């Protein structure tokens, strides 16, 4: 029941909007069937399936609006949710930044659905977990992992004639491997649209190698180092940067993109000339919903940074009208163009440096310089003369992604990774003068 066809979804949305007595109304219908399996200490602990559909209705009277949600779709229920949204709208204060409902939008055709993921069975999830656990037992390490697969749809409509429908699938697998003595830890991730493209055994093998190699870590003095950041280490920092990459934040002086004296730094060279970051909902590697979440504006391919120059920033319809500029919706995915080098090749080209598997527990220190602090985790290694010499204790870092993207020495191949707020493809990066501020005894 979690996936409705285009006609089924449109039928429900058309019906609920016909009940509107407001000046205008919009509705969003979404549903997903999400399966999962979780294991720890080389033993499955939980598994399950969550199946749900929800309808959210917004009613508007002038600049007042109210939202109500429901998960039943009889005629009586649909009329009830619309009446409730209208009641709440009448009680709400005016929103001075309210914008009129959008008319019909031309949404891109996005192929984000794979039958292999949509039809996954409990037996397949069990085998995926077993492949990882058996690999761990073979190498005498302890596995903890989580696999989640999802098939979903979203449909939007309003009383001005807008309608959109989108279906998608995804599967994400993360695993941590620990040595039996507790002194080594490794981690790896696989994120795909089609479950057929995932090998939990291969992903687990990466984590096992890191766990075994990371035992007996040595302490290095904090300071500035050349680092090779694997894609999952890059994504943590880049995700923060792109979440702060907004025209209003910049224009109001609250961002690293703010210009002294007012305005923003669009058109300026901000990063290394090789930095190219863009969004494209129809990208085959990281397909995304073809409309923006906040107001259902149609998404298109757009460059955010090209040749190191800041070329565009998301700009809400309100802020665009206020400043007589073009509205640019917030994207659903991010793609940073990489190079053709593997991580192993970048290691071979490094005289002295540190390899970082991933970054975590990242927090903002200063929004205007985008200074972040966080920790390395699950495999940090010292490189000397083109080879990994030994594991090192984890570090706390204090670094800005802006500085990181100005200090690039080499770019690796891009990989699909999990990123907070976005679907993403990012490369491994070799970066000079990366600041480690202190040591962490955590494995």
Secondary structure by P-SEA (a helix, b strand, c coil): cccccaaaaaaaaaaaaaacccccbbbbbbbbbccccccccccccccccccbbbbbbbbbccccbbbbbbccccaaaaaaaaaaaaaaaaaccccccccccccccccccccccccccccccaaaaaaaaaaaaaaaaaacbbbbbbbbbbcbbbbbccccbbbbbbbbcbbbbbbbbbcccccbbbbbcccccccccccaaaaaaaaaaaaaaacbbbbbccccccccccaaaaaaaaaaaaaaccaaaaaaccccccccccccccccccccccbbbbccccccccccccccccccccccccccccccccccccccaaaaaaacbbbbccccbbbbbbccccaaaaaaacccbbbbccccccccccccccbbbbbccccccccccccccccccbbbbbccaaaaaaacccccbbbbbbcccccbbbbbbbccbbbbccccccc
